[in-house]
Amino acid sequence: MTPNSKILLTQKEAAEYLNTTVGTLNTWRHYGKDKIPFVRWGNRIRYRKEDLDAWIQAQIVRPNN
């Protein structure tokens, strides 16, 4: 890990990373859609980049050949 890398991303940073909105992340979290792991730190929500990367990998659809 580089000195400037963050361990936890804010909701805004996570939304930007996933090219979506904070509102969409809130909806997914509230309804349990897509099961992206998150960290609840008091009343704050944070995301680990490695969890976002794993979620992205799980979304890959490979066509049948």
PDB file of N, CA, C and O in Angstrom:
ATOM      1  N   MET A   1       0.847  -1.172   0.000  1.00  0.00           N
ATOM      2  CA  MET A   1       0.000   0.000   0.000  1.00  0.00           C
ATOM      3  C   MET A   1       0.890   1.230   0.000  1.00  0.00           C
ATOM      4  O   MET A   1       1.874   1.294   0.736  1.00  0.00           O
ATOM      5  N   THR A   2       0.550   2.183  -0.807  1.00  0.00           N
ATOM      6  CA  THR A   2       1.329   3.406  -0.862  1.00  0.00           C
ATOM      7  C   THR A   2       0.909   4.324   0.279  1.00  0.00           C
ATOM      8  O   THR A   2      -0.201   4.203   0.797  1.00  0.00           O
ATOM      9  N   PRO A   3       1.784   5.235   0.672  1.00  0.00           N
ATOM     10  CA  PRO A   3       1.443   6.127   1.786  1.00  0.00           C
ATOM     11  C   PRO A   3       0.196   6.963   1.545  1.00  0.00           C
ATOM     12  O   PRO A   3      -0.491   7.332   2.498  1.00  0.00           O
ATOM     13  N   ASN A   4      -0.107   7.270   0.284  1.00  0.00           N
ATOM     14  CA  ASN A   4      -1.256   8.111  -0.025  1.00  0.00           C
ATOM     15  C   ASN A   4      -2.545   7.337  -0.257  1.00  0.00           C
ATOM     16  O   ASN A   4      -3.600   7.948  -0.429  1.00  0.00           O
ATOM     17  N   SER A   5      -2.489   6.014  -0.267  1.00  0.00           N
ATOM     18  CA  SER A   5      -3.710   5.257  -0.516  1.00  0.00           C
ATOM     19  C   SER A   5      -4.563   5.218   0.745  1.00  0.00           C
ATOM     20  O   SER A   5      -4.047   5.178   1.862  1.00  0.00           O
ATOM     21  N   LYS A   6      -5.861   5.230   0.547  1.00  0.00           N
ATOM     22  CA  LYS A   6      -6.788   5.216   1.667  1.00  0.00           C
ATOM     23  C   LYS A   6      -7.270   3.796   1.913  1.00  0.00           C
ATOM     24  O   LYS A   6      -7.492   3.030   0.975  1.00  0.00           O
ATOM     25  N   ILE A   7      -7.425   3.459   3.169  1.00  0.00           N
ATOM     26  CA  ILE A   7      -7.942   2.141   3.514  1.00  0.00           C
ATOM     27  C   ILE A   7      -9.453   2.113   3.313  1.00  0.00           C
ATOM     28  O   ILE A   7      -9.994   1.144   2.780  1.00  0.00           O
ATOM     29  N   LEU A   8     -10.130   3.168   3.738  1.00  0.00           N
ATOM     30  CA  LEU A   8     -11.586   3.241   3.617  1.00  0.00           C
ATOM     31  C   LEU A   8     -11.976   4.428   2.744  1.00  0.00           C
ATOM     32  O   LEU A   8     -11.440   5.527   2.885  1.00  0.00           O
ATOM     33  N   LEU A   9     -12.910   4.184   1.851  1.00  0.00           N
ATOM     34  CA  LEU A   9     -13.423   5.232   0.972  1.00  0.00           C
ATOM     35  C   LEU A   9     -14.741   5.756   1.521  1.00  0.00           C
ATOM     36  O   LEU A   9     -15.540   4.998   2.069  1.00  0.00           O
ATOM     37  N   THR A  10     -14.960   7.045   1.373  1.00  0.00           N
ATOM     38  CA  THR A  10     -16.257   7.618   1.733  1.00  0.00           C
ATOM     39  C   THR A  10     -17.299   7.134   0.727  1.00  0.00           C
ATOM     40  O   THR A  10     -16.964   6.539  -0.298  1.00  0.00           O
ATOM     41  N   GLN A  11     -18.559   7.398   1.036  1.00  0.00           N
ATOM     42  CA  GLN A  11     -19.616   7.026   0.094  1.00  0.00           C
ATOM     43  C   GLN A  11     -19.432   7.746  -1.240  1.00  0.00           C
ATOM     44  O   GLN A  11     -19.630   7.158  -2.303  1.00  0.00           O
ATOM     45  N   LYS A  12     -19.057   9.006  -1.177  1.00  0.00           N
ATOM     46  CA  LYS A  12     -18.857   9.773  -2.407  1.00  0.00           C
ATOM     47  C   LYS A  12     -17.714   9.181  -3.230  1.00  0.00           C
ATOM     48  O   LYS A  12     -17.836   9.021  -4.444  1.00  0.00           O
ATOM     49  N   GLU A  13     -16.615   8.858  -2.572  1.00  0.00           N
ATOM     50  CA  GLU A  13     -15.474   8.277  -3.277  1.00  0.00           C
ATOM     51  C   GLU A  13     -15.828   6.915  -3.867  1.00  0.00           C
ATOM     52  O   GLU A  13     -15.443   6.603  -4.994  1.00  0.00           O
ATOM     53  N   ALA A  14     -16.559   6.111  -3.108  1.00  0.00           N
ATOM     54  CA  ALA A  14     -16.970   4.791  -3.600  1.00  0.00           C
ATOM     55  C   ALA A  14     -17.904   4.937  -4.802  1.00  0.00           C
ATOM     56  O   ALA A  14     -17.778   4.206  -5.784  1.00  0.00           O
ATOM     57  N   ALA A  15     -18.831   5.877  -4.721  1.00  0.00           N
ATOM     58  CA  ALA A  15     -19.761   6.102  -5.835  1.00  0.00           C
ATOM     59  C   ALA A  15     -19.001   6.543  -7.081  1.00  0.00           C
ATOM     60  O   ALA A  15     -19.285   6.073  -8.183  1.00  0.00           O
ATOM     61  N   GLU A  16     -18.044   7.438  -6.913  1.00  0.00           N
ATOM     62  CA  GLU A  16     -17.235   7.876  -8.054  1.00  0.00           C
ATOM     63  C   GLU A  16     -16.438   6.710  -8.625  1.00  0.00           C
ATOM     64  O   GLU A  16     -16.334   6.571  -9.844  1.00  0.00           O
ATOM     65  N   TYR A  17     -15.885   5.884  -7.772  1.00  0.00           N
ATOM     66  CA  TYR A  17     -15.106   4.727  -8.210  1.00  0.00           C
ATOM     67  C   TYR A  17     -15.960   3.773  -9.036  1.00  0.00           C
ATOM     68  O   TYR A  17     -15.492   3.203 -10.023  1.00  0.00           O
ATOM     69  N   LEU A  18     -17.232   3.602  -8.620  1.00  0.00           N
ATOM     70  CA  LEU A  18     -18.146   2.700  -9.332  1.00  0.00           C
ATOM     71  C   LEU A  18     -18.931   3.405 -10.439  1.00  0.00           C
ATOM     72  O   LEU A  18     -19.760   2.787 -11.108  1.00  0.00           O
ATOM     73  N   ASN A  19     -18.668   4.688 -10.627  1.00  0.00           N
ATOM     74  CA  ASN A  19     -19.360   5.481 -11.648  1.00  0.00           C
ATOM     75  C   ASN A  19     -20.877   5.443 -11.434  1.00  0.00           C
ATOM     76  O   ASN A  19     -21.647   5.212 -12.367  1.00  0.00           O
ATOM     77  N   THR A  20     -21.277   5.670 -10.207  1.00  0.00           N
ATOM     78  CA  THR A  20     -22.689   5.726  -9.859  1.00  0.00           C
ATOM     79  C   THR A  20     -22.874   6.875  -8.881  1.00  0.00           C
ATOM     80  O   THR A  20     -21.974   7.701  -8.726  1.00  0.00           O
ATOM     81  N   THR A  21     -24.014   6.942  -8.225  1.00  0.00           N
ATOM     82  CA  THR A  21     -24.282   8.027  -7.284  1.00  0.00           C
ATOM     83  C   THR A  21     -24.316   7.505  -5.852  1.00  0.00           C
ATOM     84  O   THR A  21     -24.468   6.308  -5.610  1.00  0.00           O
ATOM     85  N   VAL A  22     -24.172   8.424  -4.921  1.00  0.00           N
ATOM     86  CA  VAL A  22     -24.292   8.068  -3.506  1.00  0.00           C
ATOM     87  C   VAL A  22     -25.706   7.543  -3.232  1.00  0.00           C
ATOM     88  O   VAL A  22     -25.894   6.606  -2.455  1.00  0.00           O
ATOM     89  N   GLY A  23     -26.681   8.153  -3.875  1.00  0.00           N
ATOM     90  CA  GLY A  23     -28.068   7.703  -3.705  1.00  0.00           C
ATOM     91  C   GLY A  23     -28.259   6.255  -4.125  1.00  0.00           C
ATOM     92  O   GLY A  23     -28.976   5.502  -3.467  1.00  0.00           O
ATOM     93  N   THR A  24     -27.620   5.868  -5.219  1.00  0.00           N
ATOM     94  CA  THR A  24     -27.707   4.479  -5.669  1.00  0.00           C
ATOM     95  C   THR A  24     -27.061   3.552  -4.651  1.00  0.00           C
ATOM     96  O   THR A  24     -27.619   2.504  -4.328  1.00  0.00           O
ATOM     97  N   LEU A  25     -25.890   3.925  -4.140  1.00  0.00           N
ATOM     98  CA  LEU A  25     -25.245   3.103  -3.103  1.00  0.00           C
ATOM     99  C   LEU A  25     -26.142   2.982  -1.878  1.00  0.00           C
ATOM    100  O   LEU A  25     -26.265   1.900  -1.303  1.00  0.00           O
ATOM    101  N   ASN A  26     -26.765   4.081  -1.477  1.00  0.00           N
ATOM    102  CA  ASN A  26     -27.678   4.042  -0.331  1.00  0.00           C
ATOM    103  C   ASN A  26     -28.844   3.099  -0.581  1.00  0.00           C
ATOM    104  O   ASN A  26     -29.231   2.333   0.301  1.00  0.00           O
ATOM    105  N   THR A  27     -29.402   3.156  -1.780  1.00  0.00           N
ATOM    106  CA  THR A  27     -30.522   2.274  -2.128  1.00  0.00           C
ATOM    107  C   THR A  27     -30.084   0.816  -2.101  1.00  0.00           C
ATOM    108  O   THR A  27     -30.769  -0.027  -1.520  1.00  0.00           O
ATOM    109  N   TRP A  28     -28.947   0.510  -2.726  1.00  0.00           N
ATOM    110  CA  TRP A  28     -28.447  -0.863  -2.732  1.00  0.00           C
ATOM    111  C   TRP A  28     -28.230  -1.372  -1.313  1.00  0.00           C
ATOM    112  O   TRP A  28     -28.574  -2.510  -0.993  1.00  0.00           O
ATOM    113  N   ARG A  29     -27.655  -0.519  -0.462  1.00  0.00           N
ATOM    114  CA  ARG A  29     -27.369  -0.922   0.911  1.00  0.00           C
ATOM    115  C   ARG A  29     -28.671  -1.118   1.689  1.00  0.00           C
ATOM    116  O   ARG A  29     -28.812  -2.092   2.429  1.00  0.00           O
ATOM    117  N   HIS A  30     -29.608  -0.206   1.525  1.00  0.00           N
ATOM    118  CA  HIS A  30     -30.874  -0.270   2.254  1.00  0.00           C
ATOM    119  C   HIS A  30     -31.676  -1.521   1.897  1.00  0.00           C
ATOM    120  O   HIS A  30     -32.234  -2.178   2.776  1.00  0.00           O
ATOM    121  N   TYR A  31     -31.731  -1.844   0.612  1.00  0.00           N
ATOM    122  CA  TYR A  31     -32.526  -2.983   0.161  1.00  0.00           C
ATOM    123  C   TYR A  31     -31.715  -4.270   0.038  1.00  0.00           C
ATOM    124  O   TYR A  31     -32.258  -5.309  -0.339  1.00  0.00           O
ATOM    125  N   GLY A  32     -30.416  -4.211   0.355  1.00  0.00           N
ATOM    126  CA  GLY A  32     -29.589  -5.416   0.288  1.00  0.00           C
ATOM    127  C   GLY A  32     -29.269  -5.834  -1.134  1.00  0.00           C
ATOM    128  O   GLY A  32     -28.833  -6.964  -1.357  1.00  0.00           O
ATOM    129  N   LYS A  33     -29.473  -4.954  -2.098  1.00  0.00           N
ATOM    130  CA  LYS A  33     -29.193  -5.282  -3.496  1.00  0.00           C
ATOM    131  C   LYS A  33     -27.695  -5.288  -3.736  1.00  0.00           C
ATOM    132  O   LYS A  33     -26.973  -4.420  -3.244  1.00  0.00           O
ATOM    133  N   ASP A  34     -27.243  -6.250  -4.478  1.00  0.00           N
ATOM    134  CA  ASP A  34     -25.861  -6.374  -4.925  1.00  0.00           C
ATOM    135  C   ASP A  34     -24.863  -6.671  -3.818  1.00  0.00           C
ATOM    136  O   ASP A  34     -23.699  -6.947  -4.105  1.00  0.00           O
ATOM    137  N   LYS A  35     -25.287  -6.622  -2.563  1.00  0.00           N
ATOM    138  CA  LYS A  35     -24.470  -7.091  -1.432  1.00  0.00           C
ATOM    139  C   LYS A  35     -23.036  -6.572  -1.434  1.00  0.00           C
ATOM    140  O   LYS A  35     -22.104  -7.348  -1.230  1.00  0.00           O
ATOM    141  N   ILE A  36     -22.847  -5.297  -1.658  1.00  0.00           N
ATOM    142  CA  ILE A  36     -21.510  -4.719  -1.566  1.00  0.00           C
ATOM    143  C   ILE A  36     -21.179  -4.555  -0.078  1.00  0.00           C
ATOM    144  O   ILE A  36     -21.894  -3.849   0.633  1.00  0.00           O
ATOM    145  N   PRO A  37     -20.118  -5.190   0.398  1.00  0.00           N
ATOM    146  CA  PRO A  37     -19.761  -5.040   1.809  1.00  0.00           C
ATOM    147  C   PRO A  37     -19.426  -3.584   2.142  1.00  0.00           C
ATOM    148  O   PRO A  37     -18.880  -2.852   1.316  1.00  0.00           O
ATOM    149  N   PHE A  38     -19.762  -3.189   3.351  1.00  0.00           N
ATOM    150  CA  PHE A  38     -19.450  -1.837   3.804  1.00  0.00           C
ATOM    151  C   PHE A  38     -19.082  -1.874   5.279  1.00  0.00           C
ATOM    152  O   PHE A  38     -19.333  -2.857   5.976  1.00  0.00           O
ATOM    153  N   VAL A  39     -18.489  -0.796   5.733  1.00  0.00           N
ATOM    154  CA  VAL A  39     -18.086  -0.654   7.127  1.00  0.00           C
ATOM    155  C   VAL A  39     -18.947   0.436   7.749  1.00  0.00           C
ATOM    156  O   VAL A  39     -19.020   1.551   7.232  1.00  0.00           O
ATOM    157  N   ARG A  40     -19.594   0.111   8.858  1.00  0.00           N
ATOM    158  CA  ARG A  40     -20.352   1.129   9.587  1.00  0.00           C
ATOM    159  C   ARG A  40     -19.447   1.604  10.723  1.00  0.00           C
ATOM    160  O   ARG A  40     -19.074   0.827  11.602  1.00  0.00           O
ATOM    161  N   TRP A  41     -19.102   2.885  10.693  1.00  0.00           N
ATOM    162  CA  TRP A  41     -18.205   3.471  11.673  1.00  0.00           C
ATOM    163  C   TRP A  41     -18.980   4.590  12.358  1.00  0.00           C
ATOM    164  O   TRP A  41     -19.002   5.726  11.885  1.00  0.00           O
ATOM    165  N   GLY A  42     -19.607   4.257  13.461  1.00  0.00           N
ATOM    166  CA  GLY A  42     -20.529   5.202  14.092  1.00  0.00           C
ATOM    167  C   GLY A  42     -21.712   5.387  13.169  1.00  0.00           C
ATOM    168  O   GLY A  42     -22.370   4.413  12.803  1.00  0.00           O
ATOM    169  N   ASN A  43     -21.993   6.618  12.786  1.00  0.00           N
ATOM    170  CA  ASN A  43     -23.081   6.854  11.834  1.00  0.00           C
ATOM    171  C   ASN A  43     -22.557   7.043  10.414  1.00  0.00           C
ATOM    172  O   ASN A  43     -23.298   7.465   9.526  1.00  0.00           O
ATOM    173  N   ARG A  44     -21.290   6.734  10.202  1.00  0.00           N
ATOM    174  CA  ARG A  44     -20.679   6.871   8.876  1.00  0.00           C
ATOM    175  C   ARG A  44     -20.609   5.523   8.172  1.00  0.00           C
ATOM    176  O   ARG A  44     -20.477   4.480   8.811  1.00  0.00           O
ATOM    177  N   ILE A  45     -20.699   5.561   6.862  1.00  0.00           N
ATOM    178  CA  ILE A  45     -20.564   4.372   6.028  1.00  0.00           C
ATOM    179  C   ILE A  45     -19.298   4.531   5.217  1.00  0.00           C
ATOM    180  O   ILE A  45     -19.059   5.578   4.615  1.00  0.00           O
ATOM    181  N   ARG A  46     -18.487   3.483   5.204  1.00  0.00           N
ATOM    182  CA  ARG A  46     -17.248   3.488   4.431  1.00  0.00           C
ATOM    183  C   ARG A  46     -17.155   2.194   3.638  1.00  0.00           C
ATOM    184  O   ARG A  46     -17.773   1.191   3.995  1.00  0.00           O
ATOM    185  N   TYR A  47     -16.386   2.222   2.569  1.00  0.00           N
ATOM    186  CA  TYR A  47     -16.191   1.059   1.712  1.00  0.00           C
ATOM    187  C   TYR A  47     -14.700   0.792   1.561  1.00  0.00           C
ATOM    188  O   TYR A  47     -13.900   1.722   1.465  1.00  0.00           O
ATOM    189  N   ARG A  48     -14.334  -0.484   1.541  1.00  0.00           N
ATOM    190  CA  ARG A  48     -12.949  -0.851   1.257  1.00  0.00           C
ATOM    191  C   ARG A  48     -12.813  -1.040  -0.251  1.00  0.00           C
ATOM    192  O   ARG A  48     -13.656  -1.672  -0.888  1.00  0.00           O
ATOM    193  N   LYS A  49     -11.745  -0.487  -0.810  1.00  0.00           N
ATOM    194  CA  LYS A  49     -11.543  -0.578  -2.258  1.00  0.00           C
ATOM    195  C   LYS A  49     -11.486  -2.031  -2.711  1.00  0.00           C
ATOM    196  O   LYS A  49     -12.034  -2.370  -3.760  1.00  0.00           O
ATOM    197  N   GLU A  50     -10.832  -2.898  -1.936  1.00  0.00           N
ATOM    198  CA  GLU A  50     -10.744  -4.304  -2.344  1.00  0.00           C
ATOM    199  C   GLU A  50     -12.120  -4.970  -2.390  1.00  0.00           C
ATOM    200  O   GLU A  50     -12.331  -5.882  -3.189  1.00  0.00           O
ATOM    201  N   ASP A  51     -13.061  -4.529  -1.546  1.00  0.00           N
ATOM    202  CA  ASP A  51     -14.422  -5.059  -1.621  1.00  0.00           C
ATOM    203  C   ASP A  51     -15.127  -4.571  -2.875  1.00  0.00           C
ATOM    204  O   ASP A  51     -15.877  -5.319  -3.503  1.00  0.00           O
ATOM    205  N   LEU A  52     -14.889  -3.319  -3.240  1.00  0.00           N
ATOM    206  CA  LEU A  52     -15.483  -2.795  -4.472  1.00  0.00           C
ATOM    207  C   LEU A  52     -14.919  -3.521  -5.686  1.00  0.00           C
ATOM    208  O   LEU A  52     -15.656  -3.861  -6.611  1.00  0.00           O
ATOM    209  N   ASP A  53     -13.609  -3.758  -5.679  1.00  0.00           N
ATOM    210  CA  ASP A  53     -12.978  -4.489  -6.787  1.00  0.00           C
ATOM    211  C   ASP A  53     -13.533  -5.909  -6.888  1.00  0.00           C
ATOM    212  O   ASP A  53     -13.793  -6.393  -7.990  1.00  0.00           O
ATOM    213  N   ALA A  54     -13.715  -6.576  -5.756  1.00  0.00           N
ATOM    214  CA  ALA A  54     -14.266  -7.938  -5.760  1.00  0.00           C
ATOM    215  C   ALA A  54     -15.701  -7.929  -6.285  1.00  0.00           C
ATOM    216  O   ALA A  54     -16.098  -8.827  -7.026  1.00  0.00           O
ATOM    217  N   TRP A  55     -16.477  -6.915  -5.902  1.00  0.00           N
ATOM    218  CA  TRP A  55     -17.847  -6.817  -6.383  1.00  0.00           C
ATOM    219  C   TRP A  55     -17.867  -6.613  -7.900  1.00  0.00           C
ATOM    220  O   TRP A  55     -18.677  -7.218  -8.602  1.00  0.00           O
ATOM    221  N   ILE A  56     -16.967  -5.755  -8.400  1.00  0.00           N
ATOM    222  CA  ILE A  56     -16.881  -5.539  -9.850  1.00  0.00           C
ATOM    223  C   ILE A  56     -16.574  -6.857 -10.553  1.00  0.00           C
ATOM    224  O   ILE A  56     -17.209  -7.184 -11.556  1.00  0.00           O
ATOM    225  N   GLN A  57     -15.619  -7.608 -10.044  1.00  0.00           N
ATOM    226  CA  GLN A  57     -15.252  -8.893 -10.649  1.00  0.00           C
ATOM    227  C   GLN A  57     -16.440  -9.860 -10.661  1.00  0.00           C
ATOM    228  O   GLN A  57     -16.619 -10.618 -11.614  1.00  0.00           O
ATOM    229  N   ALA A  58     -17.237  -9.830  -9.611  1.00  0.00           N
ATOM    230  CA  ALA A  58     -18.392 -10.727  -9.524  1.00  0.00           C
ATOM    231  C   ALA A  58     -19.488 -10.356 -10.524  1.00  0.00           C
ATOM    232  O   ALA A  58     -20.361 -11.174 -10.814  1.00  0.00           O
ATOM    233  N   GLN A  59     -19.450  -9.124 -11.055  1.00  0.00           N
ATOM    234  CA  GLN A  59     -20.468  -8.681 -12.009  1.00  0.00           C
ATOM    235  C   GLN A  59     -20.147  -9.064 -13.444  1.00  0.00           C
ATOM    236  O   GLN A  59     -20.977  -8.869 -14.332  1.00  0.00           O
ATOM    237  N   ILE A  60     -18.964  -9.601 -13.689  1.00  0.00           N
ATOM    238  CA  ILE A  60     -18.579  -9.943 -15.051  1.00  0.00           C
ATOM    239  C   ILE A  60     -19.438 -11.091 -15.554  1.00  0.00           C
ATOM    240  O   ILE A  60     -19.573 -12.128 -14.904  1.00  0.00           O
ATOM    241  N   VAL A  61     -20.009 -10.879 -16.719  1.00  0.00           N
ATOM    242  CA  VAL A  61     -20.824 -11.907 -17.362  1.00  0.00           C
ATOM    243  C   VAL A  61     -20.057 -12.422 -18.560  1.00  0.00           C
ATOM    244  O   VAL A  61     -19.689 -11.659 -19.453  1.00  0.00           O
ATOM    245  N   ARG A  62     -19.821 -13.708 -18.570  1.00  0.00           N
ATOM    246  CA  ARG A  62     -19.094 -14.328 -19.683  1.00  0.00           C
ATOM    247  C   ARG A  62     -20.121 -15.067 -20.571  1.00  0.00           C
ATOM    248  O   ARG A  62     -20.812 -15.976 -20.113  1.00  0.00           O
ATOM    249  N   PRO A  63     -20.199 -14.662 -21.829  1.00  0.00           N
ATOM    250  CA  PRO A  63     -21.165 -15.320 -22.723  1.00  0.00           C
ATOM    251  C   PRO A  63     -20.806 -16.781 -22.945  1.00  0.00           C
ATOM    252  O   PRO A  63     -19.634 -17.156 -22.969  1.00  0.00           O
ATOM    253  N   ASN A  64     -21.826 -17.581 -23.104  1.00  0.00           N
ATOM    254  CA  ASN A  64     -21.608 -18.998 -23.426  1.00  0.00           C
ATOM    255  C   ASN A  64     -21.117 -19.118 -24.862  1.00  0.00           C
ATOM    256  O   ASN A  64     -21.635 -18.456 -25.762  1.00  0.00           O
ATOM    257  N   ASN A  65     -20.132 -19.951 -25.064  1.00  0.00           N
ATOM    258  CA  ASN A  65     -19.626 -20.150 -26.423  1.00  0.00           C
ATOM    259  C   ASN A  65     -20.124 -21.463 -26.989  1.00  0.00           C
ATOM    260  O   ASN A  65     -19.802 -21.806 -28.127  1.00  0.00           O
TER     261      ASN A  65
END
